[in-house]
Amino acid sequence: MTEKTPVLLVEDEPHIAQGLIFNLEEEGYQVTHVDNGEDALAYLSRSGFALLILDLMLPGVDGLEVCKQLRQQGNNIPILMLTARSADQDRINGLITGADDYLTKPFNLREFLLRVAGLLRRSPWVERQNKAKSYRFGTNCIDLETHQAKTDRGSIQLTELEVKMLQLFFDHEGKVLSRGEILKQVWDMSPRTETRTLDNFVVRLRKYFENNPAKPQFFRTVRGRGYRFVRNPDG
Ligand code: CA
């Protein structure tokens, strides 16, 4: 990962904020700090953060309210809640409103950083960063962001669904995918739906990417079971 992981810290006590910023930056995170809930919500609606570190007790819109609003907006950023109170009710409230983890002040810095690292492992932002932006197989190269494919036959602009289907094959390289599974993942259809669309898609992918579409090496039919993508047919 070349880009620094962006973290938003919401903490109204300056000395605590300072200490956390220092330690997070030491760990290589890029920290944005605000000291109230309104600013936190404004920042979160504008830019992508990998993690939110949120103090519970804030002037105005408090941590619970920020949490609640984010989840209502469908924002699934991991949230580490910081609380000065240790009452169980806070812990329960925090979890109900959608915080992923919490720490009670004063906390150990090492534990804090461990919790941060743990939550980042399931951060959608980090997932997106880790996902390969291009994929090669044979003499084909597919840019998964621009949807451009370079093949022996020239350059092809792929459709959204074609890329979605390719991504599914790439993610399950070497494994058999049933037609039902593909229909569900790519078209969001019930696995029982009868459709030729899927088979037509595979025919098209073979025309794009196979040396001999009639004898596919990459996008193989597994009789009675589904399809299997093989990245290195000779390997
Ligand atoms: Ca506070």
py3Dmol code that shows the C-alpha trace and the ligand (Angstrom):
import py3Dmol

protein = """\
ATOM      1  CA  MET A   1       0.000   0.000   0.000  1.00  0.00           C
ATOM      2  CA  THR A   2       1.558   3.271  -1.070  1.00  0.00           C
ATOM      3  CA  GLU A   3      -1.127   5.634   0.136  1.00  0.00           C
ATOM      4  CA  LYS A   4      -1.256   6.370   3.868  1.00  0.00           C
ATOM      5  CA  THR A   5      -4.303   5.044   5.680  1.00  0.00           C
ATOM      6  CA  PRO A   6      -6.575   8.006   6.479  1.00  0.00           C
ATOM      7  CA  VAL A   7      -8.041   8.037   9.972  1.00  0.00           C
ATOM      8  CA  LEU A   8     -10.505  10.535  11.403  1.00  0.00           C
ATOM      9  CA  LEU A   9     -10.104  11.348  15.088  1.00  0.00           C
ATOM     10  CA  VAL A  10     -12.936  13.094  16.921  1.00  0.00           C
ATOM     11  CA  GLU A  11     -11.780  14.197  20.358  1.00  0.00           C
ATOM     12  CA  ASP A  12     -12.502  17.414  22.196  1.00  0.00           C
ATOM     13  CA  GLU A  13      -9.853  17.157  24.906  1.00  0.00           C
ATOM     14  CA  PRO A  14      -6.746  18.766  23.372  1.00  0.00           C
ATOM     15  CA  HIS A  15      -4.106  16.880  25.356  1.00  0.00           C
ATOM     16  CA  ILE A  16      -5.669  13.491  24.627  1.00  0.00           C
ATOM     17  CA  ALA A  17      -6.071  14.388  20.957  1.00  0.00           C
ATOM     18  CA  GLN A  18      -2.438  15.482  20.765  1.00  0.00           C
ATOM     19  CA  GLY A  19      -1.173  12.231  22.242  1.00  0.00           C
ATOM     20  CA  LEU A  20      -3.308  10.104  19.938  1.00  0.00           C
ATOM     21  CA  ILE A  21      -2.374  12.082  16.837  1.00  0.00           C
ATOM     22  CA  PHE A  22       1.312  11.749  17.686  1.00  0.00           C
ATOM     23  CA  ASN A  23       1.092   7.989  18.157  1.00  0.00           C
ATOM     24  CA  LEU A  24      -1.114   7.354  15.135  1.00  0.00           C
ATOM     25  CA  GLU A  25       1.235   9.363  12.930  1.00  0.00           C
ATOM     26  CA  GLU A  26       4.194   7.454  14.323  1.00  0.00           C
ATOM     27  CA  GLU A  27       2.433   4.293  13.130  1.00  0.00           C
ATOM     28  CA  GLY A  28       2.172   5.781   9.657  1.00  0.00           C
ATOM     29  CA  TYR A  29      -1.489   6.760   9.622  1.00  0.00           C
ATOM     30  CA  GLN A  30      -2.687   9.999   8.118  1.00  0.00           C
ATOM     31  CA  VAL A  31      -4.728  11.665  10.851  1.00  0.00           C
ATOM     32  CA  THR A  32      -7.439  14.262  10.454  1.00  0.00           C
ATOM     33  CA  HIS A  33      -8.589  15.689  13.766  1.00  0.00           C
ATOM     34  CA  VAL A  34     -11.816  17.478  14.629  1.00  0.00           C
ATOM     35  CA  ASP A  35     -13.135  18.308  18.104  1.00  0.00           C
ATOM     36  CA  ASN A  36     -16.881  18.050  17.594  1.00  0.00           C
ATOM     37  CA  GLY A  37     -19.576  15.849  16.114  1.00  0.00           C
ATOM     38  CA  GLU A  38     -20.862  18.311  13.501  1.00  0.00           C
ATOM     39  CA  ASP A  39     -17.450  18.623  11.874  1.00  0.00           C
ATOM     40  CA  ALA A  40     -16.993  14.862  12.042  1.00  0.00           C
ATOM     41  CA  LEU A  41     -20.215  14.263  10.098  1.00  0.00           C
ATOM     42  CA  ALA A  42     -19.297  16.944   7.573  1.00  0.00           C
ATOM     43  CA  TYR A  43     -15.851  15.403   6.972  1.00  0.00           C
ATOM     44  CA  LEU A  44     -17.260  11.893   6.715  1.00  0.00           C
ATOM     45  CA  SER A  45     -19.797  12.898   4.094  1.00  0.00           C
ATOM     46  CA  ARG A  46     -17.078  14.443   1.925  1.00  0.00           C
ATOM     47  CA  SER A  47     -14.070  12.189   2.017  1.00  0.00           C
ATOM     48  CA  GLY A  48     -13.121   8.569   2.469  1.00  0.00           C
ATOM     49  CA  PHE A  49     -11.639   7.487   5.784  1.00  0.00           C
ATOM     50  CA  ALA A  50     -10.525   3.989   6.682  1.00  0.00           C
ATOM     51  CA  LEU A  51     -11.424   4.307  10.353  1.00  0.00           C
ATOM     52  CA  LEU A  52     -13.248   6.614  12.743  1.00  0.00           C
ATOM     53  CA  ILE A  53     -11.946   7.085  16.280  1.00  0.00           C
ATOM     54  CA  LEU A  54     -14.792   8.709  18.128  1.00  0.00           C
ATOM     55  CA  ASP A  55     -14.945  10.175  21.597  1.00  0.00           C
ATOM     56  CA  LEU A  56     -18.305   9.505  23.231  1.00  0.00           C
ATOM     57  CA  MET A  57     -18.625  12.725  25.227  1.00  0.00           C
ATOM     58  CA  LEU A  58     -18.526  15.659  22.847  1.00  0.00           C
ATOM     59  CA  PRO A  59     -20.113  19.096  23.086  1.00  0.00           C
ATOM     60  CA  GLY A  60     -23.222  19.343  20.885  1.00  0.00           C
ATOM     61  CA  VAL A  61     -23.709  16.263  18.731  1.00  0.00           C
ATOM     62  CA  ASP A  62     -22.140  13.501  20.815  1.00  0.00           C
ATOM     63  CA  GLY A  63     -20.401  10.299  19.786  1.00  0.00           C
ATOM     64  CA  LEU A  64     -23.511   8.132  19.975  1.00  0.00           C
ATOM     65  CA  GLU A  65     -25.430  10.492  17.729  1.00  0.00           C
ATOM     66  CA  VAL A  66     -22.575  10.609  15.182  1.00  0.00           C
ATOM     67  CA  CYS A  67     -22.511   6.830  15.206  1.00  0.00           C
ATOM     68  CA  LYS A  68     -26.255   6.555  14.784  1.00  0.00           C
ATOM     69  CA  GLN A  69     -26.400   9.047  11.928  1.00  0.00           C
ATOM     70  CA  LEU A  70     -23.551   7.374  10.049  1.00  0.00           C
ATOM     71  CA  ARG A  71     -25.170   3.972  10.215  1.00  0.00           C
ATOM     72  CA  GLN A  72     -28.510   5.417   9.161  1.00  0.00           C
ATOM     73  CA  GLN A  73     -26.749   6.869   6.109  1.00  0.00           C
ATOM     74  CA  GLY A  74     -25.465   3.385   5.340  1.00  0.00           C
ATOM     75  CA  ASN A  75     -21.864   4.361   6.099  1.00  0.00           C
ATOM     76  CA  ASN A  76     -20.095   1.176   7.256  1.00  0.00           C
ATOM     77  CA  ILE A  77     -16.757   2.693   8.302  1.00  0.00           C
ATOM     78  CA  PRO A  78     -15.310   0.858  11.335  1.00  0.00           C
ATOM     79  CA  ILE A  79     -15.775   2.908  14.506  1.00  0.00           C
ATOM     80  CA  LEU A  80     -13.643   2.776  17.638  1.00  0.00           C
ATOM     81  CA  MET A  81     -15.516   4.516  20.430  1.00  0.00           C
ATOM     82  CA  LEU A  82     -13.593   6.188  23.266  1.00  0.00           C
ATOM     83  CA  THR A  83     -15.406   6.680  26.512  1.00  0.00           C
ATOM     84  CA  ALA A  84     -14.496   8.211  29.839  1.00  0.00           C
ATOM     85  CA  ARG A  85     -17.375   6.512  31.574  1.00  0.00           C
ATOM     86  CA  SER A  86     -17.133   2.849  32.279  1.00  0.00           C
ATOM     87  CA  ALA A  87     -20.792   2.194  33.000  1.00  0.00           C
ATOM     88  CA  ASP A  88     -22.116  -0.818  31.156  1.00  0.00           C
ATOM     89  CA  GLN A  89     -24.955   1.217  29.724  1.00  0.00           C
ATOM     90  CA  ASP A  90     -22.511   3.218  27.616  1.00  0.00           C
ATOM     91  CA  ARG A  91     -20.950   0.088  26.268  1.00  0.00           C
ATOM     92  CA  ILE A  92     -24.328  -1.309  25.347  1.00  0.00           C
ATOM     93  CA  ASN A  93     -25.496   1.970  23.812  1.00  0.00           C
ATOM     94  CA  GLY A  94     -22.318   2.183  21.784  1.00  0.00           C
ATOM     95  CA  LEU A  95     -22.692  -1.275  20.376  1.00  0.00           C
ATOM     96  CA  ILE A  96     -26.384  -0.817  19.640  1.00  0.00           C
ATOM     97  CA  THR A  97     -25.762   2.372  17.692  1.00  0.00           C
ATOM     98  CA  GLY A  98     -23.146   0.647  15.604  1.00  0.00           C
ATOM     99  CA  ALA A  99     -19.680   1.176  17.085  1.00  0.00           C
ATOM    100  CA  ASP A 100     -17.414  -1.777  16.292  1.00  0.00           C
ATOM    101  CA  ASP A 101     -15.211  -1.554  19.337  1.00  0.00           C
ATOM    102  CA  TYR A 102     -14.683   0.689  22.356  1.00  0.00           C
ATOM    103  CA  LEU A 103     -11.981   1.670  24.834  1.00  0.00           C
ATOM    104  CA  THR A 104     -12.491   3.181  28.246  1.00  0.00           C
ATOM    105  CA  LYS A 105     -10.232   6.090  29.189  1.00  0.00           C
ATOM    106  CA  PRO A 106      -7.585   6.060  30.439  1.00  0.00           C
ATOM    107  CA  PHE A 107      -6.345   3.338  28.140  1.00  0.00           C
ATOM    108  CA  ASN A 108      -3.028   1.827  27.292  1.00  0.00           C
ATOM    109  CA  LEU A 109      -1.599   3.280  24.064  1.00  0.00           C
ATOM    110  CA  ARG A 110      -0.368  -0.041  22.855  1.00  0.00           C
ATOM    111  CA  GLU A 111      -3.804  -1.544  23.267  1.00  0.00           C
ATOM    112  CA  PHE A 112      -5.281   1.450  21.483  1.00  0.00           C
ATOM    113  CA  LEU A 113      -3.004   0.905  18.481  1.00  0.00           C
ATOM    114  CA  LEU A 114      -3.781  -2.805  18.451  1.00  0.00           C
ATOM    115  CA  ARG A 115      -7.509  -2.099  18.388  1.00  0.00           C
ATOM    116  CA  VAL A 116      -6.969   0.401  15.572  1.00  0.00           C
ATOM    117  CA  ALA A 117      -5.014  -2.150  13.538  1.00  0.00           C
ATOM    118  CA  GLY A 118      -7.638  -4.823  14.237  1.00  0.00           C
ATOM    119  CA  LEU A 119     -10.513  -2.668  13.035  1.00  0.00           C
ATOM    120  CA  LEU A 120      -8.607  -1.608   9.932  1.00  0.00           C
ATOM    121  CA  ARG A 121      -8.412  -5.215   8.837  1.00  0.00           C
ATOM    122  CA  ARG A 122     -12.133  -5.107   8.165  1.00  0.00           C
ATOM    123  CA  SER A 123     -12.228  -1.606   6.779  1.00  0.00           C
ATOM    124  CA  PRO A 124     -13.927  -1.291   3.377  1.00  0.00           C
ATOM    125  CA  TRP A 125     -11.442   1.477   2.527  1.00  0.00           C
ATOM    126  CA  VAL A 126      -8.481  -0.829   3.137  1.00  0.00           C
ATOM    127  CA  GLU A 127     -10.202  -3.600   1.181  1.00  0.00           C
ATOM    128  CA  ARG A 128     -10.571  -1.311  -1.799  1.00  0.00           C
ATOM    129  CA  GLN A 129      -6.897  -0.321  -1.600  1.00  0.00           C
ATOM    130  CA  ASN A 130      -5.765  -3.919  -1.478  1.00  0.00           C
ATOM    131  CA  LYS A 131      -7.854  -5.020  -4.385  1.00  0.00           C
ATOM    132  CA  ALA A 132      -5.734  -5.260  -7.501  1.00  0.00           C
ATOM    133  CA  LYS A 133      -6.532  -2.523  -9.995  1.00  0.00           C
ATOM    134  CA  SER A 134      -5.511  -4.574 -12.990  1.00  0.00           C
ATOM    135  CA  TYR A 135      -5.465  -8.264 -13.745  1.00  0.00           C
ATOM    136  CA  ARG A 136      -3.443 -10.247 -16.276  1.00  0.00           C
ATOM    137  CA  PHE A 137      -3.976 -13.677 -17.698  1.00  0.00           C
ATOM    138  CA  GLY A 138      -2.431 -15.054 -20.881  1.00  0.00           C
ATOM    139  CA  THR A 139      -1.789 -12.096 -23.144  1.00  0.00           C
ATOM    140  CA  ASN A 140      -4.796 -10.241 -21.735  1.00  0.00           C
ATOM    141  CA  CYS A 141      -4.686  -7.327 -19.317  1.00  0.00           C
ATOM    142  CA  ILE A 142      -7.804  -5.925 -17.730  1.00  0.00           C
ATOM    143  CA  ASP A 143      -7.956  -2.585 -15.980  1.00  0.00           C
ATOM    144  CA  LEU A 144     -10.647  -3.136 -13.354  1.00  0.00           C
ATOM    145  CA  GLU A 145     -11.108   0.590 -12.768  1.00  0.00           C
ATOM    146  CA  THR A 146     -11.395   1.934 -16.311  1.00  0.00           C
ATOM    147  CA  HIS A 147     -12.893  -1.335 -17.640  1.00  0.00           C
ATOM    148  CA  GLN A 148     -10.410  -1.303 -20.526  1.00  0.00           C
ATOM    149  CA  ALA A 149      -9.128  -4.667 -21.688  1.00  0.00           C
ATOM    150  CA  LYS A 150      -6.055  -5.173 -23.833  1.00  0.00           C
ATOM    151  CA  THR A 151      -6.050  -8.392 -25.811  1.00  0.00           C
ATOM    152  CA  ASP A 152      -4.375  -9.855 -28.903  1.00  0.00           C
ATOM    153  CA  ARG A 153      -7.411  -8.687 -30.820  1.00  0.00           C
ATOM    154  CA  GLY A 154      -6.991  -5.108 -29.655  1.00  0.00           C
ATOM    155  CA  SER A 155      -8.526  -2.900 -27.018  1.00  0.00           C
ATOM    156  CA  ILE A 156     -12.014  -3.556 -25.674  1.00  0.00           C
ATOM    157  CA  GLN A 157     -14.227  -1.400 -23.486  1.00  0.00           C
ATOM    158  CA  LEU A 158     -15.966  -3.823 -21.134  1.00  0.00           C
ATOM    159  CA  THR A 159     -19.402  -3.280 -19.649  1.00  0.00           C
ATOM    160  CA  GLU A 160     -20.098  -3.027 -15.929  1.00  0.00           C
ATOM    161  CA  LEU A 161     -21.569  -6.542 -15.845  1.00  0.00           C
ATOM    162  CA  GLU A 162     -18.693  -8.043 -17.802  1.00  0.00           C
ATOM    163  CA  VAL A 163     -16.232  -6.583 -15.301  1.00  0.00           C
ATOM    164  CA  LYS A 164     -18.353  -7.792 -12.382  1.00  0.00           C
ATOM    165  CA  MET A 165     -18.367 -11.287 -13.819  1.00  0.00           C
ATOM    166  CA  LEU A 166     -14.623 -11.207 -14.547  1.00  0.00           C
ATOM    167  CA  GLN A 167     -13.950 -10.025 -11.001  1.00  0.00           C
ATOM    168  CA  LEU A 168     -15.958 -12.963  -9.666  1.00  0.00           C
ATOM    169  CA  PHE A 169     -13.954 -15.399 -11.805  1.00  0.00           C
ATOM    170  CA  PHE A 170     -10.647 -13.790 -10.752  1.00  0.00           C
ATOM    171  CA  ASP A 171     -11.605 -13.930  -7.077  1.00  0.00           C
ATOM    172  CA  HIS A 172     -12.359 -17.654  -7.432  1.00  0.00           C
ATOM    173  CA  GLU A 173      -9.488 -18.554  -9.713  1.00  0.00           C
ATOM    174  CA  GLY A 174      -9.259 -22.313 -10.268  1.00  0.00           C
ATOM    175  CA  LYS A 175     -12.527 -23.034  -8.480  1.00  0.00           C
ATOM    176  CA  VAL A 176     -15.809 -24.192  -9.973  1.00  0.00           C
ATOM    177  CA  LEU A 177     -18.545 -21.577  -9.824  1.00  0.00           C
ATOM    178  CA  SER A 178     -22.063 -22.884 -10.241  1.00  0.00           C
ATOM    179  CA  ARG A 179     -24.407 -21.061 -12.598  1.00  0.00           C
ATOM    180  CA  GLY A 180     -26.600 -20.284  -9.587  1.00  0.00           C
ATOM    181  CA  GLU A 181     -23.700 -18.725  -7.728  1.00  0.00           C
ATOM    182  CA  ILE A 182     -22.748 -16.545 -10.698  1.00  0.00           C
ATOM    183  CA  LEU A 183     -26.344 -15.448 -11.269  1.00  0.00           C
ATOM    184  CA  LYS A 184     -26.645 -14.521  -7.627  1.00  0.00           C
ATOM    185  CA  GLN A 185     -23.357 -12.630  -7.411  1.00  0.00           C
ATOM    186  CA  VAL A 186     -23.409 -10.837 -10.764  1.00  0.00           C
ATOM    187  CA  TRP A 187     -27.101 -10.392 -11.540  1.00  0.00           C
ATOM    188  CA  ASP A 188     -28.444 -10.588  -8.019  1.00  0.00           C
ATOM    189  CA  MET A 189     -30.900 -13.228  -9.191  1.00  0.00           C
ATOM    190  CA  SER A 190     -32.238 -16.212  -7.368  1.00  0.00           C
ATOM    191  CA  PRO A 191     -30.048 -19.233  -8.091  1.00  0.00           C
ATOM    192  CA  ARG A 192     -33.107 -20.989  -9.490  1.00  0.00           C
ATOM    193  CA  THR A 193     -33.672 -18.417 -12.207  1.00  0.00           C
ATOM    194  CA  GLU A 194     -33.476 -20.025 -15.618  1.00  0.00           C
ATOM    195  CA  THR A 195     -31.556 -17.845 -17.973  1.00  0.00           C
ATOM    196  CA  ARG A 196     -29.319 -18.076 -21.000  1.00  0.00           C
ATOM    197  CA  THR A 197     -27.858 -14.648 -20.293  1.00  0.00           C
ATOM    198  CA  LEU A 198     -25.048 -16.108 -18.272  1.00  0.00           C
ATOM    199  CA  ASP A 199     -24.038 -18.581 -20.947  1.00  0.00           C
ATOM    200  CA  ASN A 200     -24.104 -15.826 -23.551  1.00  0.00           C
ATOM    201  CA  PHE A 201     -21.780 -13.778 -21.343  1.00  0.00           C
ATOM    202  CA  VAL A 202     -19.315 -16.619 -21.116  1.00  0.00           C
ATOM    203  CA  VAL A 203     -19.413 -17.019 -24.897  1.00  0.00           C
ATOM    204  CA  ARG A 204     -18.610 -13.330 -25.204  1.00  0.00           C
ATOM    205  CA  LEU A 205     -15.728 -13.492 -22.704  1.00  0.00           C
ATOM    206  CA  ARG A 206     -14.274 -16.389 -24.669  1.00  0.00           C
ATOM    207  CA  LYS A 207     -14.480 -14.379 -27.896  1.00  0.00           C
ATOM    208  CA  TYR A 208     -12.628 -11.529 -26.224  1.00  0.00           C
ATOM    209  CA  PHE A 209      -9.946 -13.439 -24.411  1.00  0.00           C
ATOM    210  CA  GLU A 210      -9.462 -16.982 -25.703  1.00  0.00           C
ATOM    211  CA  ASN A 211      -7.052 -17.874 -28.515  1.00  0.00           C
ATOM    212  CA  ASN A 212      -9.608 -20.356 -29.740  1.00  0.00           C
ATOM    213  CA  PRO A 213     -13.065 -19.569 -28.322  1.00  0.00           C
ATOM    214  CA  ALA A 214     -14.295 -23.008 -29.377  1.00  0.00           C
ATOM    215  CA  LYS A 215     -11.644 -24.637 -27.191  1.00  0.00           C
ATOM    216  CA  PRO A 216     -11.519 -22.396 -24.129  1.00  0.00           C
ATOM    217  CA  GLN A 217      -8.431 -22.519 -21.926  1.00  0.00           C
ATOM    218  CA  PHE A 218      -9.339 -19.816 -19.433  1.00  0.00           C
ATOM    219  CA  PHE A 219     -13.120 -19.854 -19.128  1.00  0.00           C
ATOM    220  CA  ARG A 220     -13.893 -23.550 -18.955  1.00  0.00           C
ATOM    221  CA  THR A 221     -17.198 -25.329 -18.769  1.00  0.00           C
ATOM    222  CA  VAL A 222     -17.421 -27.923 -16.040  1.00  0.00           C
ATOM    223  CA  ARG A 223     -20.181 -30.184 -17.270  1.00  0.00           C
ATOM    224  CA  GLY A 224     -23.172 -30.357 -14.960  1.00  0.00           C
ATOM    225  CA  ARG A 225     -21.541 -28.028 -12.433  1.00  0.00           C
ATOM    226  CA  GLY A 226     -20.817 -24.614 -13.870  1.00  0.00           C
ATOM    227  CA  TYR A 227     -17.724 -22.716 -14.946  1.00  0.00           C
ATOM    228  CA  ARG A 228     -14.124 -22.567 -13.863  1.00  0.00           C
ATOM    229  CA  PHE A 229     -11.603 -19.827 -14.569  1.00  0.00           C
ATOM    230  CA  VAL A 230      -8.033 -21.045 -15.043  1.00  0.00           C
ATOM    231  CA  ARG A 231      -5.435 -18.294 -14.972  1.00  0.00           C
ATOM    232  CA  ASN A 232      -2.425 -20.362 -16.101  1.00  0.00           C
ATOM    233  CA  PRO A 233      -3.644 -23.165 -18.395  1.00  0.00           C
ATOM    234  CA  ASP A 234      -0.023 -24.190 -19.068  1.00  0.00           C
ATOM    235  CA  GLY A 235       1.226 -23.676 -15.525  1.00  0.00           C
TER     236      GLY A 235
END
"""
ligand_1 = """\
1
CA
Ca -14.783 14.262 25.460
"""
view = py3Dmol.view(width=600, height=400)
view.addModel(protein, "pdb")
view.setStyle({"model": 0}, {"cartoon": {"style": "trace"}})
view.addModel(ligand_1, "xyz")
view.setStyle({"model": 1}, {"stick": {}})
view.zoomTo()
view.show()
